[in-house]
């Protein structure tokens, strides 16, 4: 049976931000940093609600690079 398109790993839910949007929201981030500081930076950078929601649902830990944030964000449900 074919997998539903929304469940495919290559498709994101329409309400989920693209990783490029997350990267743009985190411009100027200094690492290592925490989730809360990333959320504050994204707000200052004018991130939309979808990006902020994903960042807020990430684990409360220290991140050492934008790529580590993007990896974590891609696993958020």
mmCIF file of the N, C-alpha and C atoms, coordinates in Angstrom:
data_MODEL
# 
_entry.id   MODEL 
# 
loop_
_atom_site.group_PDB 
_atom_site.id 
_atom_site.type_symbol 
_atom_site.label_atom_id 
_atom_site.label_alt_id 
_atom_site.label_comp_id 
_atom_site.label_asym_id 
_atom_site.label_entity_id 
_atom_site.label_seq_id 
_atom_site.pdbx_PDB_ins_code 
_atom_site.Cartn_x 
_atom_site.Cartn_y 
_atom_site.Cartn_z 
_atom_site.occupancy 
_atom_site.B_iso_or_equiv 
_atom_site.pdbx_formal_charge 
_atom_site.auth_seq_id 
_atom_site.auth_comp_id 
_atom_site.auth_asym_id 
_atom_site.auth_atom_id 
_atom_site.pdbx_PDB_model_num 
ATOM 1   N N  . UNK A 1 1  ? 0.845  -1.177 0.000  1.00 0.00 ? 1  UNK A N  1 
ATOM 2   C CA . UNK A 1 1  ? 0.000  0.000  0.000  1.00 0.00 ? 1  UNK A CA 1 
ATOM 3   C C  . UNK A 1 1  ? 0.890  1.239  0.000  1.00 0.00 ? 1  UNK A C  1 
ATOM 4   N N  . UNK A 1 2  ? 0.536  2.220  -0.774 1.00 0.00 ? 2  UNK A N  1 
ATOM 5   C CA . UNK A 1 2  ? 1.333  3.440  -0.884 1.00 0.00 ? 2  UNK A CA 1 
ATOM 6   C C  . UNK A 1 2  ? 1.214  4.270  0.385  1.00 0.00 ? 2  UNK A C  1 
ATOM 7   N N  . UNK A 1 3  ? 2.305  4.946  0.693  1.00 0.00 ? 3  UNK A N  1 
ATOM 8   C CA . UNK A 1 3  ? 2.329  5.796  1.876  1.00 0.00 ? 3  UNK A CA 1 
ATOM 9   C C  . UNK A 1 3  ? 1.637  7.117  1.564  1.00 0.00 ? 3  UNK A C  1 
ATOM 10  N N  . UNK A 1 4  ? 0.860  7.617  2.522  1.00 0.00 ? 4  UNK A N  1 
ATOM 11  C CA . UNK A 1 4  ? 0.187  8.896  2.356  1.00 0.00 ? 4  UNK A CA 1 
ATOM 12  C C  . UNK A 1 4  ? 1.241  9.982  2.165  1.00 0.00 ? 4  UNK A C  1 
ATOM 13  N N  . UNK A 1 5  ? 1.051  10.911 1.204  1.00 0.00 ? 5  UNK A N  1 
ATOM 14  C CA . UNK A 1 5  ? 2.067  11.929 0.923  1.00 0.00 ? 5  UNK A CA 1 
ATOM 15  C C  . UNK A 1 5  ? 2.477  12.759 2.128  1.00 0.00 ? 5  UNK A C  1 
ATOM 16  N N  . UNK A 1 6  ? 1.552  13.063 3.015  1.00 0.00 ? 6  UNK A N  1 
ATOM 17  C CA . UNK A 1 6  ? 1.888  13.885 4.184  1.00 0.00 ? 6  UNK A CA 1 
ATOM 18  C C  . UNK A 1 6  ? 2.790  13.130 5.153  1.00 0.00 ? 6  UNK A C  1 
ATOM 19  N N  . UNK A 1 7  ? 2.810  11.812 5.058  1.00 0.00 ? 7  UNK A N  1 
ATOM 20  C CA . UNK A 1 7  ? 3.625  11.010 5.952  1.00 0.00 ? 7  UNK A CA 1 
ATOM 21  C C  . UNK A 1 7  ? 5.002  10.704 5.376  1.00 0.00 ? 7  UNK A C  1 
ATOM 22  N N  . UNK A 1 8  ? 5.192  11.021 4.120  1.00 0.00 ? 8  UNK A N  1 
ATOM 23  C CA . UNK A 1 8  ? 6.488  10.783 3.489  1.00 0.00 ? 8  UNK A CA 1 
ATOM 24  C C  . UNK A 1 8  ? 7.533  11.706 4.090  1.00 0.00 ? 8  UNK A C  1 
ATOM 25  N N  . UNK A 1 9  ? 8.760  11.210 4.229  1.00 0.00 ? 9  UNK A N  1 
ATOM 26  C CA . UNK A 1 9  ? 9.823  12.033 4.796  1.00 0.00 ? 9  UNK A CA 1 
ATOM 27  C C  . UNK A 1 9  ? 10.187 13.199 3.893  1.00 0.00 ? 9  UNK A C  1 
ATOM 28  N N  . UNK A 1 10 ? 9.842  13.121 2.631  1.00 0.00 ? 10 UNK A N  1 
ATOM 29  C CA . UNK A 1 10 ? 10.194 14.184 1.692  1.00 0.00 ? 10 UNK A CA 1 
ATOM 30  C C  . UNK A 1 10 ? 9.161  15.292 1.641  1.00 0.00 ? 10 UNK A C  1 
ATOM 31  N N  . UNK A 1 11 ? 8.082  15.134 2.370  1.00 0.00 ? 11 UNK A N  1 
ATOM 32  C CA . UNK A 1 11 ? 7.035  16.147 2.351  1.00 0.00 ? 11 UNK A CA 1 
ATOM 33  C C  . UNK A 1 11 ? 6.832  16.690 3.746  1.00 0.00 ? 11 UNK A C  1 
ATOM 34  N N  . UNK A 1 12 ? 6.693  17.990 3.838  1.00 0.00 ? 12 UNK A N  1 
ATOM 35  C CA . UNK A 1 12 ? 6.425  18.594 5.130  1.00 0.00 ? 12 UNK A CA 1 
ATOM 36  C C  . UNK A 1 12 ? 4.958  18.970 5.193  1.00 0.00 ? 12 UNK A C  1 
ATOM 37  N N  . UNK A 1 13 ? 4.448  19.069 6.389  1.00 0.00 ? 13 UNK A N  1 
ATOM 38  C CA . UNK A 1 13 ? 3.083  19.524 6.594  1.00 0.00 ? 13 UNK A CA 1 
ATOM 39  C C  . UNK A 1 13 ? 3.005  20.968 6.117  1.00 0.00 ? 13 UNK A C  1 
ATOM 40  N N  . UNK A 1 14 ? 1.898  21.376 5.501  1.00 0.00 ? 14 UNK A N  1 
ATOM 41  C CA . UNK A 1 14 ? 1.817  22.750 4.981  1.00 0.00 ? 14 UNK A CA 1 
ATOM 42  C C  . UNK A 1 14 ? 2.060  23.834 6.026  1.00 0.00 ? 14 UNK A C  1 
ATOM 43  N N  . UNK A 1 15 ? 1.790  23.542 7.299  1.00 0.00 ? 15 UNK A N  1 
ATOM 44  C CA . UNK A 1 15 ? 1.982  24.545 8.344  1.00 0.00 ? 15 UNK A CA 1 
ATOM 45  C C  . UNK A 1 15 ? 3.393  24.553 8.916  1.00 0.00 ? 15 UNK A C  1 
ATOM 46  N N  . UNK A 1 16 ? 4.251  23.641 8.473  1.00 0.00 ? 16 UNK A N  1 
ATOM 47  C CA . UNK A 1 16 ? 5.615  23.591 8.991  1.00 0.00 ? 16 UNK A CA 1 
ATOM 48  C C  . UNK A 1 16 ? 6.523  24.491 8.158  1.00 0.00 ? 16 UNK A C  1 
ATOM 49  N N  . UNK A 1 17 ? 7.375  25.256 8.818  1.00 0.00 ? 17 UNK A N  1 
ATOM 50  C CA . UNK A 1 17 ? 8.282  26.136 8.069  1.00 0.00 ? 17 UNK A CA 1 
ATOM 51  C C  . UNK A 1 17 ? 9.371  25.336 7.364  1.00 0.00 ? 17 UNK A C  1 
ATOM 52  N N  . UNK A 1 18 ? 9.850  25.869 6.256  1.00 0.00 ? 18 UNK A N  1 
ATOM 53  C CA . UNK A 1 18 ? 10.985 25.252 5.583  1.00 0.00 ? 18 UNK A CA 1 
ATOM 54  C C  . UNK A 1 18 ? 12.234 25.539 6.405  1.00 0.00 ? 18 UNK A C  1 
ATOM 55  N N  . UNK A 1 19 ? 13.204 24.674 6.293  1.00 0.00 ? 19 UNK A N  1 
ATOM 56  C CA . UNK A 1 19 ? 14.434 24.827 7.063  1.00 0.00 ? 19 UNK A CA 1 
ATOM 57  C C  . UNK A 1 19 ? 15.136 26.143 6.726  1.00 0.00 ? 19 UNK A C  1 
ATOM 58  N N  . UNK A 1 20 ? 15.002 26.605 5.477  1.00 0.00 ? 20 UNK A N  1 
ATOM 59  C CA . UNK A 1 20 ? 15.609 27.887 5.108  1.00 0.00 ? 20 UNK A CA 1 
ATOM 60  C C  . UNK A 1 20 ? 15.008 29.030 5.929  1.00 0.00 ? 20 UNK A C  1 
ATOM 61  N N  . UNK A 1 21 ? 13.709 28.931 6.244  1.00 0.00 ? 21 UNK A N  1 
ATOM 62  C CA . UNK A 1 21 ? 13.057 29.967 7.049  1.00 0.00 ? 21 UNK A CA 1 
ATOM 63  C C  . UNK A 1 21 ? 13.623 29.968 8.467  1.00 0.00 ? 21 UNK A C  1 
ATOM 64  N N  . UNK A 1 22 ? 13.900 28.792 8.994  1.00 0.00 ? 22 UNK A N  1 
ATOM 65  C CA . UNK A 1 22 ? 14.478 28.689 10.334 1.00 0.00 ? 22 UNK A CA 1 
ATOM 66  C C  . UNK A 1 22 ? 15.892 29.266 10.320 1.00 0.00 ? 22 UNK A C  1 
ATOM 67  N N  . UNK A 1 23 ? 16.664 28.911 9.309  1.00 0.00 ? 23 UNK A N  1 
ATOM 68  C CA . UNK A 1 23 ? 18.029 29.440 9.201  1.00 0.00 ? 23 UNK A CA 1 
ATOM 69  C C  . UNK A 1 23 ? 18.020 30.970 9.120  1.00 0.00 ? 23 UNK A C  1 
ATOM 70  N N  . UNK A 1 24 ? 17.100 31.517 8.344  1.00 0.00 ? 24 UNK A N  1 
ATOM 71  C CA . UNK A 1 24 ? 16.994 32.976 8.206  1.00 0.00 ? 24 UNK A CA 1 
ATOM 72  C C  . UNK A 1 24 ? 16.618 33.620 9.542  1.00 0.00 ? 24 UNK A C  1 
ATOM 73  N N  . UNK A 1 25 ? 15.733 32.977 10.286 1.00 0.00 ? 25 UNK A N  1 
ATOM 74  C CA . UNK A 1 25 ? 15.294 33.511 11.579 1.00 0.00 ? 25 UNK A CA 1 
ATOM 75  C C  . UNK A 1 25 ? 16.425 33.528 12.600 1.00 0.00 ? 25 UNK A C  1 
ATOM 76  N N  . UNK A 1 26 ? 17.438 32.688 12.380 1.00 0.00 ? 26 UNK A N  1 
ATOM 77  C CA . UNK A 1 26 ? 18.532 32.565 13.349 1.00 0.00 ? 26 UNK A CA 1 
ATOM 78  C C  . UNK A 1 26 ? 19.785 33.318 12.925 1.00 0.00 ? 26 UNK A C  1 
ATOM 79  N N  . UNK A 1 27 ? 19.668 34.178 11.920 1.00 0.00 ? 27 UNK A N  1 
ATOM 80  C CA . UNK A 1 27 ? 20.828 34.968 11.489 1.00 0.00 ? 27 UNK A CA 1 
ATOM 81  C C  . UNK A 1 27 ? 21.369 35.776 12.658 1.00 0.00 ? 27 UNK A C  1 
ATOM 82  N N  . UNK A 1 28 ? 22.679 35.709 12.844 1.00 0.00 ? 28 UNK A N  1 
ATOM 83  C CA . UNK A 1 28 ? 23.324 36.446 13.918 1.00 0.00 ? 28 UNK A CA 1 
ATOM 84  C C  . UNK A 1 28 ? 23.437 35.680 15.217 1.00 0.00 ? 28 UNK A C  1 
ATOM 85  N N  . UNK A 1 29 ? 22.981 34.430 15.222 1.00 0.00 ? 29 UNK A N  1 
ATOM 86  C CA . UNK A 1 29 ? 23.053 33.630 16.453 1.00 0.00 ? 29 UNK A CA 1 
ATOM 87  C C  . UNK A 1 29 ? 24.511 33.355 16.817 1.00 0.00 ? 29 UNK A C  1 
ATOM 88  N N  . UNK A 1 30 ? 24.787 33.440 18.115 1.00 0.00 ? 30 UNK A N  1 
ATOM 89  C CA . UNK A 1 30 ? 26.109 33.108 18.635 1.00 0.00 ? 30 UNK A CA 1 
ATOM 90  C C  . UNK A 1 30 ? 25.988 31.794 19.393 1.00 0.00 ? 30 UNK A C  1 
ATOM 91  N N  . UNK A 1 31 ? 26.833 30.854 19.026 1.00 0.00 ? 31 UNK A N  1 
ATOM 92  C CA . UNK A 1 31 ? 26.776 29.516 19.613 1.00 0.00 ? 31 UNK A CA 1 
ATOM 93  C C  . UNK A 1 31 ? 27.965 29.283 20.518 1.00 0.00 ? 31 UNK A C  1 
ATOM 94  N N  . UNK A 1 32 ? 27.802 28.421 21.534 1.00 0.00 ? 32 UNK A N  1 
ATOM 95  C CA . UNK A 1 32 ? 26.600 27.667 21.879 1.00 0.00 ? 32 UNK A CA 1 
ATOM 96  C C  . UNK A 1 32 ? 25.533 28.593 22.468 1.00 0.00 ? 32 UNK A C  1 
ATOM 97  N N  . UNK A 1 33 ? 24.287 28.152 22.336 1.00 0.00 ? 33 UNK A N  1 
ATOM 98  C CA . UNK A 1 33 ? 23.167 28.921 22.852 1.00 0.00 ? 33 UNK A CA 1 
ATOM 99  C C  . UNK A 1 33 ? 22.018 27.980 23.205 1.00 0.00 ? 33 UNK A C  1 
ATOM 100 N N  . UNK A 1 34 ? 21.037 28.519 23.903 1.00 0.00 ? 34 UNK A N  1 
ATOM 101 C CA . UNK A 1 34 ? 19.893 27.725 24.360 1.00 0.00 ? 34 UNK A CA 1 
ATOM 102 C C  . UNK A 1 34 ? 18.692 27.934 23.457 1.00 0.00 ? 34 UNK A C  1 
ATOM 103 N N  . UNK A 1 35 ? 17.732 27.046 23.611 1.00 0.00 ? 35 UNK A N  1 
ATOM 104 C CA . UNK A 1 35 ? 16.481 27.162 22.852 1.00 0.00 ? 35 UNK A CA 1 
ATOM 105 C C  . UNK A 1 35 ? 15.814 28.513 23.119 1.00 0.00 ? 35 UNK A C  1 
ATOM 106 N N  . UNK A 1 36 ? 15.747 28.921 24.385 1.00 0.00 ? 36 UNK A N  1 
ATOM 107 C CA . UNK A 1 36 ? 15.067 30.173 24.706 1.00 0.00 ? 36 UNK A CA 1 
ATOM 108 C C  . UNK A 1 36 ? 15.737 31.377 24.049 1.00 0.00 ? 36 UNK A C  1 
ATOM 109 N N  . UNK A 1 37 ? 17.066 31.366 24.010 1.00 0.00 ? 37 UNK A N  1 
ATOM 110 C CA . UNK A 1 37 ? 17.773 32.467 23.351 1.00 0.00 ? 37 UNK A CA 1 
ATOM 111 C C  . UNK A 1 37 ? 17.537 32.442 21.846 1.00 0.00 ? 37 UNK A C  1 
ATOM 112 N N  . UNK A 1 38 ? 17.414 31.253 21.269 1.00 0.00 ? 38 UNK A N  1 
ATOM 113 C CA . UNK A 1 38 ? 17.113 31.146 19.841 1.00 0.00 ? 38 UNK A CA 1 
ATOM 114 C C  . UNK A 1 38 ? 15.716 31.697 19.541 1.00 0.00 ? 38 UNK A C  1 
ATOM 115 N N  . UNK A 1 39 ? 14.760 31.407 20.421 1.00 0.00 ? 39 UNK A N  1 
ATOM 116 C CA . UNK A 1 39 ? 13.401 31.922 20.241 1.00 0.00 ? 39 UNK A CA 1 
ATOM 117 C C  . UNK A 1 39 ? 13.416 33.452 20.308 1.00 0.00 ? 39 UNK A C  1 
ATOM 118 N N  . UNK A 1 40 ? 14.125 34.011 21.279 1.00 0.00 ? 40 UNK A N  1 
ATOM 119 C CA . UNK A 1 40 ? 14.223 35.466 21.408 1.00 0.00 ? 40 UNK A CA 1 
ATOM 120 C C  . UNK A 1 40 ? 14.843 36.079 20.154 1.00 0.00 ? 40 UNK A C  1 
ATOM 121 N N  . UNK A 1 41 ? 15.920 35.476 19.654 1.00 0.00 ? 41 UNK A N  1 
ATOM 122 C CA . UNK A 1 41 ? 16.577 35.978 18.448 1.00 0.00 ? 41 UNK A CA 1 
ATOM 123 C C  . UNK A 1 41 ? 15.631 35.903 17.249 1.00 0.00 ? 41 UNK A C  1 
ATOM 124 N N  . UNK A 1 42 ? 14.935 34.800 17.097 1.00 0.00 ? 42 UNK A N  1 
ATOM 125 C CA . UNK A 1 42 ? 14.007 34.642 15.985 1.00 0.00 ? 42 UNK A CA 1 
ATOM 126 C C  . UNK A 1 42 ? 12.906 35.703 16.044 1.00 0.00 ? 42 UNK A C  1 
ATOM 127 N N  . UNK A 1 43 ? 12.418 36.007 17.239 1.00 0.00 ? 43 UNK A N  1 
ATOM 128 C CA . UNK A 1 43 ? 11.407 37.062 17.388 1.00 0.00 ? 43 UNK A CA 1 
ATOM 129 C C  . UNK A 1 43 ? 11.969 38.407 16.947 1.00 0.00 ? 43 UNK A C  1 
ATOM 130 N N  . UNK A 1 44 ? 13.201 38.724 17.389 1.00 0.00 ? 44 UNK A N  1 
ATOM 131 C CA . UNK A 1 44 ? 13.832 39.987 16.990 1.00 0.00 ? 44 UNK A CA 1 
ATOM 132 C C  . UNK A 1 44 ? 14.064 40.054 15.482 1.00 0.00 ? 44 UNK A C  1 
ATOM 133 N N  . UNK A 1 45 ? 14.316 38.888 14.875 1.00 0.00 ? 45 UNK A N  1 
ATOM 134 C CA . UNK A 1 45 ? 14.550 38.835 13.438 1.00 0.00 ? 45 UNK A CA 1 
ATOM 135 C C  . UNK A 1 45 ? 13.254 38.796 12.625 1.00 0.00 ? 45 UNK A C  1 
ATOM 136 N N  . UNK A 1 46 ? 12.110 38.848 13.308 1.00 0.00 ? 46 UNK A N  1 
ATOM 137 C CA . UNK A 1 46 ? 10.824 38.908 12.618 1.00 0.00 ? 46 UNK A CA 1 
ATOM 138 C C  . UNK A 1 46 ? 10.303 37.575 12.116 1.00 0.00 ? 46 UNK A C  1 
ATOM 139 N N  . UNK A 1 47 ? 10.700 36.485 12.757 1.00 0.00 ? 47 UNK A N  1 
ATOM 140 C CA . UNK A 1 47 ? 10.228 35.158 12.340 1.00 0.00 ? 47 UNK A CA 1 
ATOM 141 C C  . UNK A 1 47 ? 8.717  35.067 12.472 1.00 0.00 ? 47 UNK A C  1 
ATOM 142 N N  . UNK A 1 48 ? 8.115  34.291 11.583 1.00 0.00 ? 48 UNK A N  1 
ATOM 143 C CA . UNK A 1 48 ? 6.661  34.123 11.658 1.00 0.00 ? 48 UNK A CA 1 
ATOM 144 C C  . UNK A 1 48 ? 6.294  33.117 12.749 1.00 0.00 ? 48 UNK A C  1 
ATOM 145 N N  . UNK A 1 49 ? 5.004  32.998 13.000 1.00 0.00 ? 49 UNK A N  1 
ATOM 146 C CA . UNK A 1 49 ? 4.508  32.148 14.076 1.00 0.00 ? 49 UNK A CA 1 
ATOM 147 C C  . UNK A 1 49 ? 4.850  30.683 13.917 1.00 0.00 ? 49 UNK A C  1 
ATOM 148 N N  . UNK A 1 50 ? 4.909  30.196 12.672 1.00 0.00 ? 50 UNK A N  1 
ATOM 149 C CA . UNK A 1 50 ? 5.228  28.789 12.446 1.00 0.00 ? 50 UNK A CA 1 
ATOM 150 C C  . UNK A 1 50 ? 6.660  28.481 12.872 1.00 0.00 ? 50 UNK A C  1 
ATOM 151 N N  . UNK A 1 51 ? 7.587  29.362 12.510 1.00 0.00 ? 51 UNK A N  1 
ATOM 152 C CA . UNK A 1 51 ? 8.988  29.175 12.894 1.00 0.00 ? 51 UNK A CA 1 
ATOM 153 C C  . UNK A 1 51 ? 9.108  29.219 14.416 1.00 0.00 ? 51 UNK A C  1 
ATOM 154 N N  . UNK A 1 52 ? 8.481  30.205 15.031 1.00 0.00 ? 52 UNK A N  1 
ATOM 155 C CA . UNK A 1 52 ? 8.547  30.331 16.485 1.00 0.00 ? 52 UNK A CA 1 
ATOM 156 C C  . UNK A 1 52 ? 7.957  29.105 17.182 1.00 0.00 ? 52 UNK A C  1 
ATOM 157 N N  . UNK A 1 53 ? 6.863  28.584 16.650 1.00 0.00 ? 53 UNK A N  1 
ATOM 158 C CA . UNK A 1 53 ? 6.232  27.411 17.257 1.00 0.00 ? 53 UNK A CA 1 
ATOM 159 C C  . UNK A 1 53 ? 7.164  26.202 17.212 1.00 0.00 ? 53 UNK A C  1 
ATOM 160 N N  . UNK A 1 54 ? 7.846  26.006 16.093 1.00 0.00 ? 54 UNK A N  1 
ATOM 161 C CA . UNK A 1 54 ? 8.779  24.884 15.978 1.00 0.00 ? 54 UNK A CA 1 
ATOM 162 C C  . UNK A 1 54 ? 9.939  25.057 16.953 1.00 0.00 ? 54 UNK A C  1 
ATOM 163 N N  . UNK A 1 55 ? 10.496 26.257 17.006 1.00 0.00 ? 55 UNK A N  1 
ATOM 164 C CA . UNK A 1 55 ? 11.617 26.498 17.915 1.00 0.00 ? 55 UNK A CA 1 
ATOM 165 C C  . UNK A 1 55 ? 11.203 26.261 19.365 1.00 0.00 ? 55 UNK A C  1 
ATOM 166 N N  . UNK A 1 56 ? 10.011 26.688 19.728 1.00 0.00 ? 56 UNK A N  1 
ATOM 167 C CA . UNK A 1 56 ? 9.543  26.524 21.109 1.00 0.00 ? 56 UNK A CA 1 
ATOM 168 C C  . UNK A 1 56 ? 9.301  25.068 21.471 1.00 0.00 ? 56 UNK A C  1 
ATOM 169 N N  . UNK A 1 57 ? 9.000  24.220 20.470 1.00 0.00 ? 57 UNK A N  1 
ATOM 170 C CA . UNK A 1 57 ? 8.752  22.799 20.739 1.00 0.00 ? 57 UNK A CA 1 
ATOM 171 C C  . UNK A 1 57 ? 10.031 21.970 20.759 1.00 0.00 ? 57 UNK A C  1 
ATOM 172 N N  . UNK A 1 58 ? 11.161 22.562 20.428 1.00 0.00 ? 58 UNK A N  1 
ATOM 173 C CA . UNK A 1 58 ? 12.426 21.822 20.447 1.00 0.00 ? 58 UNK A CA 1 
ATOM 174 C C  . UNK A 1 58 ? 12.820 21.529 21.889 1.00 0.00 ? 58 UNK A C  1 
ATOM 175 N N  . UNK A 1 59 ? 13.716 20.570 22.046 1.00 0.00 ? 59 UNK A N  1 
ATOM 176 C CA . UNK A 1 59 ? 14.207 20.221 23.372 1.00 0.00 ? 59 UNK A CA 1 
ATOM 177 C C  . UNK A 1 59 ? 14.920 21.394 24.029 1.00 0.00 ? 59 UNK A C  1 
ATOM 178 N N  . UNK A 1 60 ? 14.792 21.481 25.345 1.00 0.00 ? 60 UNK A N  1 
ATOM 179 C CA . UNK A 1 60 ? 15.432 22.555 26.110 1.00 0.00 ? 60 UNK A CA 1 
ATOM 180 C C  . UNK A 1 60 ? 16.866 22.139 26.412 1.00 0.00 ? 60 UNK A C  1 
ATOM 181 N N  . UNK A 1 61 ? 17.752 22.451 25.462 1.00 0.00 ? 61 UNK A N  1 
ATOM 182 C CA . UNK A 1 61 ? 19.152 22.064 25.610 1.00 0.00 ? 61 UNK A CA 1 
ATOM 183 C C  . UNK A 1 61 ? 20.023 23.113 24.937 1.00 0.00 ? 61 UNK A C  1 
ATOM 184 N N  . UNK A 1 62 ? 21.307 22.915 24.972 1.00 0.00 ? 62 UNK A N  1 
ATOM 185 C CA . UNK A 1 62 ? 22.250 23.822 24.338 1.00 0.00 ? 62 UNK A CA 1 
ATOM 186 C C  . UNK A 1 62 ? 22.489 23.364 22.897 1.00 0.00 ? 62 UNK A C  1 
ATOM 187 N N  . UNK A 1 63 ? 22.552 24.308 21.988 1.00 0.00 ? 63 UNK A N  1 
ATOM 188 C CA . UNK A 1 63 ? 22.805 24.031 20.578 1.00 0.00 ? 63 UNK A CA 1 
ATOM 189 C C  . UNK A 1 63 ? 24.139 24.646 20.204 1.00 0.00 ? 63 UNK A C  1 
ATOM 190 N N  . UNK A 1 64 ? 24.918 23.918 19.382 1.00 0.00 ? 64 UNK A N  1 
ATOM 191 C CA . UNK A 1 64 ? 26.257 24.396 19.053 1.00 0.00 ? 64 UNK A CA 1 
ATOM 192 C C  . UNK A 1 64 ? 26.398 24.944 17.634 1.00 0.00 ? 64 UNK A C  1 
ATOM 193 N N  . UNK A 1 65 ? 25.320 24.885 16.833 1.00 0.00 ? 65 UNK A N  1 
ATOM 194 C CA . UNK A 1 65 ? 25.375 25.413 15.467 1.00 0.00 ? 65 UNK A CA 1 
ATOM 195 C C  . UNK A 1 65 ? 23.970 25.519 14.891 1.00 0.00 ? 65 UNK A C  1 
ATOM 196 N N  . UNK A 1 66 ? 23.857 26.268 13.804 1.00 0.00 ? 66 UNK A N  1 
ATOM 197 C CA . UNK A 1 66 ? 22.567 26.357 13.114 1.00 0.00 ? 66 UNK A CA 1 
ATOM 198 C C  . UNK A 1 66 ? 22.154 24.976 12.620 1.00 0.00 ? 66 UNK A C  1 
ATOM 199 N N  . UNK A 1 67 ? 23.118 24.200 12.131 1.00 0.00 ? 67 UNK A N  1 
ATOM 200 C CA . UNK A 1 67 ? 22.769 22.871 11.622 1.00 0.00 ? 67 UNK A CA 1 
ATOM 201 C C  . UNK A 1 67 ? 22.209 21.972 12.728 1.00 0.00 ? 67 UNK A C  1 
ATOM 202 N N  . UNK A 1 68 ? 22.692 22.112 13.954 1.00 0.00 ? 68 UNK A N  1 
ATOM 203 C CA . UNK A 1 68 ? 22.129 21.307 15.048 1.00 0.00 ? 68 UNK A CA 1 
ATOM 204 C C  . UNK A 1 68 ? 20.703 21.750 15.364 1.00 0.00 ? 68 UNK A C  1 
ATOM 205 N N  . UNK A 1 69 ? 20.424 23.041 15.206 1.00 0.00 ? 69 UNK A N  1 
ATOM 206 C CA . UNK A 1 69 ? 19.062 23.540 15.414 1.00 0.00 ? 69 UNK A CA 1 
ATOM 207 C C  . UNK A 1 69 ? 18.149 23.000 14.318 1.00 0.00 ? 69 UNK A C  1 
ATOM 208 N N  . UNK A 1 70 ? 18.604 23.057 13.078 1.00 0.00 ? 70 UNK A N  1 
ATOM 209 C CA . UNK A 1 70 ? 17.801 22.579 11.960 1.00 0.00 ? 70 UNK A CA 1 
ATOM 210 C C  . UNK A 1 70 ? 17.515 21.088 12.109 1.00 0.00 ? 70 UNK A C  1 
ATOM 211 N N  . UNK A 1 71 ? 18.512 20.307 12.527 1.00 0.00 ? 71 UNK A N  1 
ATOM 212 C CA . UNK A 1 71 ? 18.301 18.867 12.757 1.00 0.00 ? 71 UNK A CA 1 
ATOM 213 C C  . UNK A 1 71 ? 17.216 18.644 13.813 1.00 0.00 ? 71 UNK A C  1 
ATOM 214 N N  . UNK A 1 72 ? 17.336 19.364 14.922 1.00 0.00 ? 72 UNK A N  1 
ATOM 215 C CA . UNK A 1 72 ? 16.350 19.223 16.000 1.00 0.00 ? 72 UNK A CA 1 
ATOM 216 C C  . UNK A 1 72 ? 14.967 19.667 15.514 1.00 0.00 ? 72 UNK A C  1 
ATOM 217 N N  . UNK A 1 73 ? 14.901 20.780 14.797 1.00 0.00 ? 73 UNK A N  1 
ATOM 218 C CA . UNK A 1 73 ? 13.634 21.303 14.318 1.00 0.00 ? 73 UNK A CA 1 
ATOM 219 C C  . UNK A 1 73 ? 12.968 20.328 13.359 1.00 0.00 ? 73 UNK A C  1 
ATOM 220 N N  . UNK A 1 74 ? 13.745 19.617 12.568 1.00 0.00 ? 74 UNK A N  1 
ATOM 221 C CA . UNK A 1 74 ? 13.166 18.668 11.612 1.00 0.00 ? 74 UNK A CA 1 
ATOM 222 C C  . UNK A 1 74 ? 12.557 17.463 12.315 1.00 0.00 ? 74 UNK A C  1 
ATOM 223 N N  . UNK A 1 75 ? 12.916 17.233 13.564 1.00 0.00 ? 75 UNK A N  1 
ATOM 224 C CA . UNK A 1 75 ? 12.376 16.120 14.334 1.00 0.00 ? 75 UNK A CA 1 
ATOM 225 C C  . UNK A 1 75 ? 11.196 16.513 15.217 1.00 0.00 ? 75 UNK A C  1 
ATOM 226 N N  . UNK A 1 76 ? 10.900 17.787 15.283 1.00 0.00 ? 76 UNK A N  1 
ATOM 227 C CA . UNK A 1 76 ? 9.793  18.273 16.116 1.00 0.00 ? 76 UNK A CA 1 
ATOM 228 C C  . UNK A 1 76 ? 8.471  17.911 15.461 1.00 0.00 ? 76 UNK A C  1 
ATOM 229 N N  . UNK A 1 77 ? 7.544  17.438 16.259 1.00 0.00 ? 77 UNK A N  1 
ATOM 230 C CA . UNK A 1 77 ? 6.212  17.098 15.730 1.00 0.00 ? 77 UNK A CA 1 
ATOM 231 C C  . UNK A 1 77 ? 5.199  18.111 16.136 1.00 0.00 ? 77 UNK A C  1 
# 
